[in-house]
Amino acid sequence: MSLRLKIFLFAIWILLLVFLFVKLKSKKADIRYVLPWIFLDAAMMVITAFPQILTYFCALFGIETPSNMLFFFGLIFLAMIVFSLTLTISTQNDKIRDLTQRLALYEGCETEEYGQKAGKQKEVKETEEQQKEQKQE
């Protein structure tokens, strides 16, 4: 790998790292979602600095070319991200269901109380009207 390519790749990885930290600082991203990307960025910096690591893993796993090894790592990384997001979605669905049920119960109790109050008000009005009629007679 040429020095020019290494410098270019380092610039990309550093820009990505800065972008991730800006999103974290502005609270537009949560740490648990950004952390895997930070680890990926760090790993890519190490691989860019020491490309022999990639050839070592190629020999270890029996993969012929480093580019295939990168695709393999990328596939594993994306599968981990998808699984993590699936767990998050599942948890959020449970929380939404629980909140929806609580809201329905709360609104149901509030409606019953309102109905009881309205019924009492109607009874009071009827009683007042009966008293007025009795006074007039």
N, C-alpha and C positions, 0 to 999 in steps of 0.2 A: 504494500500500500504506500503510495507516494506521500510525501510530507504535505503537499498542497491539499490532497484529499483528507488527510488526518486533521488539518487545521479547519477545513470546511466542515467536517463532521463534528468536531469539537464545538464550533460556533453554533451549529444547529442544536446540539445537545444542551449547551449552556442557555441558548434562547428558550428552549423548551422548559428547562428548569426554572428560569426567571418567570416565564409565563405561568407555570404551575404555582409558584410562590405568590405571584400577584393575585391569582384567583383565590388562593387560600387567605391571603391578607384581607382582601376585599369581601371575604365571606360569601363568595359566589360558588364556592366548592367546599365540600366537607373533606376533612383530612382522611377519612377512611376510603374515600373514592379516589383521592389524589395520590395516596401513598403507593399503590402499585405502580403508578406511572413514574413516580420519583425513583423507585427501585429499578424500573426498566431503564430510565434515563441514566442512572448510575452504572448499570450493567453495560449499557451501550458505550459509555465513556471508557470503561475498562477494556471492552473488546476493541474499541478504536485505538486505544493506547497500546494494547498488547494483542494483536491479531493471532498470535500463536496459541492463545487460549482456545480460540475457536477450532483450530486444527487439532488440538489435543482432544477436545470433546468429540470431534469427528472420528478420530481414531478410537476413542473409548466406546462410542456407540455404533461403530461400523458404518458410518455415513461417509460417502465418498467425497463430497465437496462441501466446503464451508457455507456456500450459499444455501444448500439444502438444509444444513444445520440451522441457519438463521430462520428459514421458513418453519422448521420443526419447532424451534423455541417460540417463534411468533404464534404458531397454532396453539401451543400449550398455554402461552400467556393469555391469548384471547379466550380460550376455553375457561381459564380461571376467572377472568373478568366477567364473562357471561354467567358463570355459576354464582359468583358473588352478587351480581345484580339480580339474579333470580331469587336468591335468598332474601335480598332487601325488598323486592316486590312482594314476596310472600308475607313477610313481616308487616309491611305496610297495608296489605289487604286485610290481615287479621285486625290491625289497629282501626282501620276504616270501618270494618264490620262492627267492631265493638262500640265505636263512637256512634255509629248510625243507630244501633240498638239502644244505647243510652239516651240519645236524642229523642228517639221515638217514645221511650218510656217517660222522659221528662215532659215532652209535649202532651202525651196522653194524660199525665197527672195534672198538668196545667189546664187542659181542656175540661177535665172533670171538675176541678175547682171552679173554673169559670162557669160551667154549667150549673153547679150548685149555687154559686153566688147569684146567677141570673134567676134561678128558680126562687131563691129567697127574696130577691127584689120583686119578683112578680107577686109572690105571696103578700109581701108588705104593701104593695100597691092595691091589691084586691082588698086587703083588710082596711086600708085607709078609705077606699071607695065605699066599702060597706058602712064604715063609721060615719062618713059624710051623709050617706043615704039615711041612716038611722037618725042623725041629728036633724035632717030636713023633715022627717016625718013627725 
